[in-house]
């Protein structure tokens, strides 16, 4: 199936103008040498736009073979050890909300509640970070952020690059901090309380809180 056709049908409608861009990116990707696996590139987009309550933005997929699964920061249920960024996210979650870290790093449990987990760049080459930085993904994910922002969703921006998408969101519904990677987590990610802040905003909107 062509890459654009892997989007949920609602995303295909609202992002129809970007089909040529995705076709171009599709032609640049080596389907046998890409992270996440080709069929999982648009995993985040299986959550239709009308169901997005919260968007969490990252940078690009995990380059470690077998780690990336199409949801930002998420790994498959049997992946061990956790990537350092995910380990720090779960550490902050425990500090913020008292949620004990589990041995399961699959964040589909968040996506199933309306959390849209999106990297700015959706693919890379296994073992190499930012290998597809020049493919044009940023234009597509910016368009995505605009759609999500116009819906009144809450946004969490982790890292300077993710914060470039803050322009599409209501500042009162935006939560920003340094990236959870070991290089920057101690510069303000730890203690930023993104999970409890998000649930407080959801309560103000009259929406169900996320069970993190």
C-alpha positions as CSV (number, residue, x, y, z in Angstrom):
1,X,0.0,0.0,0.0
2,X,1.3,3.4,-0.9
3,X,2.5,5.4,2.1
4,X,-0.2,8.2,1.9
5,X,-2.9,5.5,1.7
6,X,-1.8,4.2,5.1
7,X,-3.1,7.3,6.8
8,X,-6.5,7.1,8.5
9,X,-9.1,8.2,6.0
10,X,-9.8,11.4,8.1
11,X,-6.2,12.4,7.9
12,X,-6.2,11.7,4.2
13,X,-9.0,14.2,3.8
14,X,-7.5,17.1,5.8
15,X,-4.0,16.6,4.5
16,X,-5.0,15.8,0.9
17,X,-2.8,18.7,-0.4
18,X,0.3,16.9,0.9
19,X,-0.2,13.7,-1.1
20,X,2.5,14.8,-3.7
21,X,4.9,15.5,-0.9
22,X,4.3,12.1,0.7
23,X,4.7,10.4,-2.7
24,X,8.1,12.1,-3.0
25,X,9.1,11.0,0.4
26,X,7.8,7.5,-0.4
27,X,10.1,7.3,-3.4
28,X,13.1,8.3,-1.2
29,X,12.6,5.6,1.5
30,X,14.2,2.2,1.2
31,X,11.3,0.1,2.5
32,X,13.7,-2.6,3.7
33,X,16.0,-0.3,5.5
34,X,13.8,2.2,7.5
35,X,12.9,2.8,11.1
36,X,10.1,2.4,12.0
37,X,9.1,-0.5,9.7
38,X,7.4,0.8,6.5
39,X,4.0,-0.3,7.6
40,X,4.3,1.5,10.9
41,X,5.5,4.9,9.6
42,X,2.0,6.4,10.1
43,X,1.1,4.5,13.3
44,X,0.4,7.8,15.1
45,X,-2.1,8.8,12.3
46,X,-4.3,5.8,13.1
47,X,-5.8,8.1,15.7
48,X,-8.3,10.3,13.7
49,X,-8.0,14.1,14.2
50,X,-11.4,14.4,15.8
51,X,-10.2,12.1,18.6
52,X,-7.0,13.9,19.5
53,X,-7.1,15.4,23.0
54,X,-3.4,15.8,23.6
55,X,-0.4,15.9,21.2
56,X,3.1,15.1,22.4
57,X,5.8,16.2,19.9
58,X,9.3,14.7,19.7
59,X,12.1,14.9,17.1
60,X,12.7,11.8,15.1
61,X,12.4,8.0,15.6
62,X,14.7,5.9,17.7
63,X,17.5,4.7,15.4
64,X,18.2,1.5,17.4
65,X,17.0,-1.4,15.3
66,X,13.7,-2.7,16.4
67,X,12.9,0.2,18.7
68,X,10.9,2.7,16.7
69,X,7.2,1.7,16.2
70,X,5.7,4.9,14.7
71,X,4.6,6.5,17.9
72,X,7.0,9.1,19.3
73,X,8.9,7.9,22.3
74,X,7.1,4.5,22.3
75,X,8.7,1.0,21.9
76,X,7.3,-2.4,21.5
77,X,6.1,-4.2,24.6
78,X,9.0,-6.5,24.7
79,X,11.8,-4.0,24.1
80,X,14.5,-4.0,26.8
81,X,16.3,-2.0,27.9
82,X,14.2,1.1,27.4
83,X,15.7,4.0,25.4
84,X,17.1,6.6,27.8
85,X,14.5,9.2,26.8
86,X,11.6,6.9,27.5
87,X,13.2,5.9,30.8
88,X,13.3,9.6,31.8
89,X,9.7,10.1,30.7
90,X,8.5,7.3,32.9
91,X,10.7,8.6,35.8
92,X,9.0,12.0,35.5
93,X,5.6,10.4,35.3
94,X,6.3,8.6,38.6
95,X,7.5,11.8,40.2
96,X,4.6,13.8,38.8
97,X,1.6,11.5,39.2
98,X,2.9,8.6,41.3
99,X,2.5,6.1,38.4
100,X,5.0,3.3,38.8
101,X,7.2,2.6,35.8
102,X,6.2,-0.7,34.1
103,X,8.3,-3.1,32.1
104,X,6.2,-2.2,29.1
105,X,7.3,0.8,27.0
106,X,4.5,0.5,24.5
107,X,2.6,3.8,24.6
108,X,-0.4,2.7,22.6
109,X,-2.2,2.8,25.9
110,X,-1.9,6.6,25.7
111,X,-2.8,6.8,22.0
112,X,-5.9,4.7,22.7
113,X,-7.1,7.5,25.0
114,X,-6.5,10.3,22.5
115,X,-2.8,11.1,22.9
116,X,-1.2,11.9,19.5
117,X,2.5,10.9,19.7
118,X,4.2,12.5,16.8
119,X,7.9,13.1,15.8
120,X,8.8,16.0,13.6
121,X,10.6,13.6,11.3
122,X,8.8,10.3,10.9
123,X,11.6,8.0,9.5
124,X,15.3,7.4,9.7
125,X,17.8,4.8,8.7
126,X,18.4,2.1,11.4
127,X,21.5,2.9,13.5
128,X,21.6,6.6,12.2
129,X,19.8,9.5,13.8
130,X,18.3,12.2,11.5
131,X,19.2,10.2,8.3
132,X,16.0,11.5,6.7
133,X,16.1,15.0,8.0
134,X,16.1,16.4,4.4
135,X,13.2,14.4,3.1
136,X,10.6,17.0,3.7
137,X,8.8,15.5,6.7
138,X,8.9,18.7,8.7
139,X,6.5,20.4,6.2
140,X,4.1,17.5,6.6
141,X,4.2,17.4,10.4
142,X,3.8,21.2,10.6
143,X,0.6,20.9,8.6
144,X,-0.5,18.1,11.0
145,X,0.3,20.3,14.0
146,X,-1.8,23.1,12.4
147,X,-4.8,20.8,12.1
148,X,-4.4,19.5,15.7
149,X,-3.9,23.0,17.1
150,X,-7.0,24.4,15.4
151,X,-9.1,21.7,17.1
152,X,-8.2,23.1,20.5
153,X,-6.0,20.2,21.6
154,X,-3.5,20.4,24.4
155,X,0.1,20.2,23.2
156,X,3.3,19.0,25.0
157,X,6.6,20.1,23.3
158,X,9.8,18.3,24.4
159,X,12.9,19.9,23.1
160,X,13.7,22.9,21.0
161,X,12.9,21.4,17.7
162,X,9.4,20.2,18.9
163,X,8.8,23.7,20.2
164,X,8.9,25.0,16.6
165,X,5.4,23.6,16.3
166,X,4.1,25.7,19.3
167,X,3.0,28.4,16.9
168,X,0.0,26.3,15.9
169,X,-1.4,26.0,19.4
170,X,-3.0,28.2,22.0
171,X,-0.3,29.2,24.4
172,X,-2.7,28.5,27.3
173,X,-2.9,24.9,26.1
174,X,0.8,24.4,25.5
175,X,3.3,22.8,27.8
176,X,7.0,23.1,26.9
177,X,10.2,21.8,28.5
178,X,13.7,20.5,27.5
179,X,13.9,17.2,25.8
180,X,13.8,14.1,28.1
181,X,17.1,12.8,26.7
182,X,20.0,12.4,29.2
183,X,21.7,15.4,27.6
184,X,18.9,17.8,28.6
185,X,16.5,16.1,31.1
186,X,18.2,17.8,34.1
187,X,17.9,21.2,32.5
188,X,14.2,21.4,33.2
189,X,12.5,18.3,31.9
190,X,12.6,16.7,35.4
191,X,10.1,18.6,37.5
192,X,8.1,20.0,34.6
193,X,5.0,18.0,35.6
194,X,3.6,17.7,32.1
195,X,1.2,14.9,32.9
196,X,-0.6,16.5,35.8
197,X,-0.6,19.8,34.0
198,X,-2.2,18.1,31.0
199,X,-4.9,16.5,33.1
200,X,-5.7,19.8,34.8
201,X,-6.2,21.4,31.4
202,X,-8.4,18.5,30.3
203,X,-10.6,19.0,33.4
204,X,-10.9,22.7,32.5
205,X,-12.1,21.6,29.0
206,X,-14.6,19.2,30.5
207,X,-12.8,16.2,29.0
208,X,-11.7,12.9,30.6
209,X,-8.3,12.9,32.1
210,X,-5.6,10.6,30.6
211,X,-4.8,7.5,32.6
212,X,-1.0,7.8,32.2
